[in-house]
Amino acid sequence: MYKQKIILSVVSVIALLLPQMARTQGVLYVSNLALTPTGSAAIGSNSWVAQTIVTGNSSGGYVLNSVQLLTDFASGTPGGFVVSLYSKTGDPHSFRIPGDAPQSSLGSLGGSDPSTGGIFTYTASGIMLSPSTFYFVVVTAATPTNEGAYVWSAEATLTQGNGFSIDDSFFSSTDGSSWTSHIRQNSFQLGIYATAVPPPNLIIVTNGPGSMRILWPNSGSYTLQQNTNLASTNWVASNYVITNNVVTNFCTVAPVPGNSFFRLKQ
C-alpha cells in the first residue's frame, strides 16, 4: 500500500460557513453622501442610471450588506423604485471605453420608497463582491417619468475610501438593455456597507479506508491547486473531481506515491 503525505498550504479546523457578521449593517467602506449635490437624474422605467463602483482588494472578497442613496423630492406619482447590483461586460477588473457596460443583475436590494427625499437604505441578501472588481449600482422604477420621477442626487468627483471607489462615470439607459456611457461627469450619491470575508481555509478529514477528503468554504472565486514539491513553483489546477453542496466545496483524494501539496489560488 502506498504511503501518501498530504500537506495543505493552510490547515485549520473551521466551520464551513461564512463567518458570523459582527454587525448586520457591515462597515461603511466608501461614501459621497456628505458632499453637496451638484446635479441629479430623473429615475423611471424609461430612465435607468448605473453608477460605477470598484471594490477593495480584500483577497476573500466581501459580503454586500446594504447601499444608501441620497435622493431629492420626487415629481408626480412615481412607483416601483428598484435598486440592483449589476456585473460588468468584459474583464471585471479593468474598464474599457467604449465597449464596457452593465451586463446583468446580481440581485435586488430591499428598502423604502424614496419619494420624500433624503438618505435611504437598501439591504442586500446573499450578494458577494469579488476583490478589485467593477460593479454598478443600478436604479430604475416601474413607472415612466411622464407619470412621475424619482430624483437621484449627484456630485462631480471621484470618491475613494478603504480601497473602494465611486467612479466619476455612470451609464444611462431607456430600457435597461442598451447603455450610454457618461465619463468624467456625475457621480451619483451613495454609500456602500460591506463585510470583508477572510480567505477560506482548507481542511482535511478521513473518508474511510484508503481515502481522504479535502474541504473548503464555497466563497469567492478560488481554484484548488496541487504540487508534488512545496519548494517548486509548478502549481497546477487539481485534477480531482470537485463537488459543491452550496456551502462547501470538497474532493476525495486517493493514495498515490510520494507527497501531495494543496492550496487555494484566486
N, C-alpha and C positions, 0 to 999 in steps of 0.2 A: 504494500500500500504506500502510495506517495505521501510524503510529509510536505505540507504546504504551509508557509508562513504568510499570513495576510496582514498587512500593515496599512492602517488608514492614516491619511495625512492629518486628519483631525479626528480624535475619538472622544466621544462624550456621551454618556447615557442621559438623554434628554427626552422630554415628552415630545412626540411628533406632532406638535401643533404650533401655530404661530404663538409667540409669547403673549401673555395676557397684557393688554394695554393698561398703563398706569392711569391714563385719563382717556375717556371716550372721545373727547374733543381732539386729542393729539396735540402736536406742537405747531405753533404758527411759524412756518418756515419763511414765507415771503408775503408782503402785503403792500399795496399802494393806496389803501383806503384812506389814509390820513392826508394825502395830497389834495390840493384844491382842484376840483374838476375844471377842465378847460374845453370840454366837448361832451357829446353824448350820441347815442344812436337809438332810433325807434326800433322796437322789437315786436315782431308779429309773425304770422305764418308765412308771410311773403318778405320777411326781413330778418334773416338769421345773422348772428355775429359769432365768430370763433376767435377767441383771444389766445394767442400763442403763449405757452409756458414751457419752461425747461426744468427738469428735476435735478436734484443734487447727486453727489457721487457715492452715496452710501452703498456698499457692494451688495447688500442684501435687498436693496430696493426699499419701497415704502408702502404702507397701507394708507390710502387716501381716506381721511376721516370726514372732512367737510370743506366746503368752499363758501366764503362770504362774498356777497356782491353789494355794491353801492348803486342804488337806483334813485331816480327823481320821480316826481309825481307823474302818474300815467295820464294819458289823454283818452277821452271817450270811455268805452266799456270793454277793455280787453279781457281775455280769459285764457286759461290753459298755459300758464307760464311754465317753461321746461328748461332745466339746466342739465347738461350732459357732459361727459368727458369723452373726447374723440382721440383716436390714434392719428398718425400722420402717414401719408404715402411716402414711398421711397425709404431711404435709410433713416431709421428713427433717431439716430444720434447726430445727424447733421441736417442743415437746412439749405435747400436749393431753390432759388427763384430766378426764372419761372420754372414751374414743374411740380413742386411740393404743395400739398393742400390737405385739409382734413379728409380722413378716409372713412372711418366707421365708428359708431358709438361703442364705448366700452361699458356703458352703464349710465343710468339717470340718477340724479340726486333729488332727495325729497326735501321740501320746505314750503313756506307760505307764499301767498300771493303778494308781490311787491308793489302793488298799485299806489300805496300811500307814500312811497319813497323812504329812503333810509338804508341801513345796513341789514341785510337779511342772510340767514344761514341756511345752507342746503347740505344735507347729510348724505354721505356715500355709504354703500354697503357692499363689501367684498371686492372693491376695486384696488388692484395692485398697480403700483407705479415702478417701472424699471429705472435704474440709475442713469443719469446723464442722458435723458430721453426727452424728445419734444412731444408735447401733447397740446390739445386745445380744449379750453372751457367754452362750450357751445351753448348759446342761449337762443330760444325761439318761443313761439306761443301758438295757441290753437286758432286764434282769430287774426284776420288780416288787419293791417294798420289803418285801413279806411274805416274800420269799426271802432278802433281804439288801439293805442300803442303803449306798451311798457317802455320805460326810458332807462337805459343802462349808461351810467356816468363814465366819463373817460378823462384821462390826463395825457400828457405828451412825452413821458420819459420812460426809459428802460429802468426797471427796478430789480435789484438783486438782494438776496438775503439767504444766509445759511446754505449757499450753493445752488439755490433755486433762482429762477429768473422769470419775471413777467416782461415779455419782449415788447418793444415799441413797434409791433406789427400785428395785424389782425386780418381775418378774412371775412368777407360778406357774401351772402347768397340769398336768392329769392325763393329757393326750394329745398335747400339742404343737400343738393347733389352737385351743382355747378358752383364753384367758388371763385371769387375775385380777391387777389391779394392787395393789401394796403401796407406798404413798407415805410418805416420811419414816420409813422403818423400817430394815431391814438393808441394808448394802452388802456384798455377797459379795466375798471377798478374792481379789484378782488383781493381776497386773502386765501392762502392755501394752508389748511391744517392737515398734518400727516404724522405718521409714526414710522420711524426707521425700523426696518426688520433686520435683526442680526443675521449674518451669513449662516446658512444651515450647516449643521454638523453631520458627519457620517457616524453611524453606529453599526455594530456587528453583533449578530446573535446566532446561536446554533440552530440548524434547521433539520435536525435528525442526523442519523449516522451518515457520515461522508459528505456533508454539505453545510454551508453557512449562508446566511442571508445578510446583505448589506442594505441598510435603510437610510433615508434622509427625507426631511420635510419637502413637500411639494410647494415650494415658494421660490419665486424668481426664475430666471432662465439659466439653469445650471446644467452642465454636461458631466457625466461620470467618466473620468479618465483613468487609465491604468498604465503601469510600468513595471518592469522586472528589476529595475535598478534605481534606487532612490537618488543616487548621485547623478543619474543621467537626465538629460533634457528631453528624452524621447518619449514623452507622454502622448498616448493616443486615446481616442474615444473607445470606451469599453465595448467589447463585442457581446457582453452578456445581455440577455433579454430583460428589459426594464418594464416592470409592471407598475401601474398607477392606480391607487384606490381613492383618489380625490385628495386626501390629506397627506398620503405618504407615497414616495417612490421606493421601489425595492427591486433587488435582483438576487438570484440564487447562484452561489459560486461553488463549483465542483472542484475537487482536489486536482491539482496539476503539479508537475515537478517544479521545485525552486520557490522563489519568493514572488509575491504579487503585492504591488502597492496601488492604492486607490486614492483619488482626490476628486473634488468638485471644482470645475472651472467655469467661470462666467464669461 
